[in-house]
Amino acid sequence: MAASRVSELYRTAFVTGASTGLGRAFAEMLLADGVRVWGTSRDPARLAPLAQAYPETFHAVACDLADGPAAAAAFLAAADRAGGFELVVNNAGYGVFAEFAGADFPVWQEQIEVMLVATARLSHAALRAHLARGRGALVNISSLAAEFPLPFQSAYNVVKAGLSALNESLLLETAGTAVIVLDVRPGDYRTDFEGSVLRPQTPPTPRMERAWRAFDRMMRSGPPPAHAAACLRRALLRQRRGTLRIGRFFQAVLAPFLARFGSLDLKRRVQARYFDVG
Ligand SMILES: NC(=O)c1ccc[n+]([C@@H]2O[C@H](COP(=O)([O-])OP(=O)(O)OC[C@H]3O[C@@H](n4cnc5c(N)ncnc54)[C@H](OP(=O)(O)O)[C@@H]3O)[C@@H](O)[C@H]2O)c1
């Protein structure tokens, strides 16, 4: 019989970036379903609302992905206290909006280190434990940007395409095991993401301004994070593995479907029109 609560499948979970946005919604969904959750923030004070709402089952963890080895150590220490994590959700991330050559190279490199390399490091630790235990789930939050790159967010596009490629590799490696790997690709959701995007290039060019306005419009009109959490809950209960595209019908269903039939050049032109940079 199919499970009706996530805690019937996974008793413990580790969720990065649980202070706000999608990560907080994922943590709340899991806690409401009876899962014991260890959630991270760079500043654990930001996790107080979850700790107050779920004093018995929520545990705050300080974790900054800017220091990959320290983040992995925080994960392993929390796993020790939890008796292992049966579900790991790598969600934390941020945006940088600048031309590739318009901002200093270290800004670009840091985003790759923080969001791709550090997330891979946590995935490595999580998968090792899942495989040793013979079961468990690894959920990596990628983005539809892996398929439809965002203008002036080149490192972000590389991170998400790289993360989805890592997930594909792990799906091949875990085939035939009871370990689940889920590559989640959200479209635009109404979170704090846009507010925390770094914009190191000043002044922005007129094309950048137009792309930002389109990005801003899309983010503000996206569904709320609870929608993403409900999609993830359904996928977990169905023990789904593979790719999960979520968000508005146009972004998550129609655009990927149509992109299969058009040329890459057509896709680029539509994308440029969408962001008003054509
Ligand atoms: N919203 C969307 O439309 C959308 C679409 C596709 C994919 N995504 C992906 O979904 C994930 C969550 O995004 P969101 O929209 O929920 O953004 P958000 O509301 O800005 O939340 C981002 C979370 O990541 C954490 N974080 C940021 N930088 C970090 C770092 N260096 N080390 C550790 N934690 C860090 C933040 O924690 P603290 O600030 O408390 O440390 C926060 O909890 C990201 O990976 C994003 O790329 C979002």
The ligand as an ORCA input file, in Angstrom:
! r2SCAN-3c Opt
* xyz 0 1
  N      12.365     30.781     -6.447
  C      12.492     30.329     -7.664
  O      11.796     30.778     -8.576
  C      13.452     29.205     -7.971
  C      13.394     28.642     -9.256
  C      14.266     27.600     -9.578
  C      15.157     27.130     -8.624
  N      15.205     27.723     -7.386
  C      16.186     27.192     -6.443
  O      15.557     26.895     -5.218
  C      16.505     27.037     -4.171
  C      15.889     27.901     -3.080
  O      15.646     29.192     -3.610
  P      14.537     30.172     -3.014
  O      13.814     30.724     -4.166
  O      13.798     29.520     -1.933
  O      15.501     31.337     -2.464
  P      15.514     32.126     -1.073
  O      14.125     32.398     -0.613
  O      16.432     33.279     -1.317
  O      16.206     31.091     -0.057
  C      17.538     30.721     -0.239
  C      18.003     29.867      0.924
  O      19.366     29.471      0.664
  C      20.163     29.791      1.779
  N      21.498     30.212      1.340
  C      21.821     31.181      0.462
  N      23.156     31.265      0.315
  C      23.689     30.318      1.116
  C      25.020     29.895      1.425
  N      26.107     30.480      0.903
  N      25.197     28.862      2.299
  C      24.125     28.274      2.865
  N      22.846     28.634      2.639
  C      22.638     29.639      1.775
  C      19.445     30.929      2.517
  O      19.750     30.786      3.902
  P      20.317     31.956      4.860
  O      20.269     33.258      4.084
  O      19.369     31.948      6.014
  O      21.679     31.497      5.193
  C      17.981     30.598      2.256
  O      17.487     29.727      3.238
  C      17.777     27.615     -4.784
  O      18.704     26.589     -5.023
  C      17.279     28.195     -6.093
  O      18.282     28.233     -7.065
  C      14.382     28.741     -7.037
*
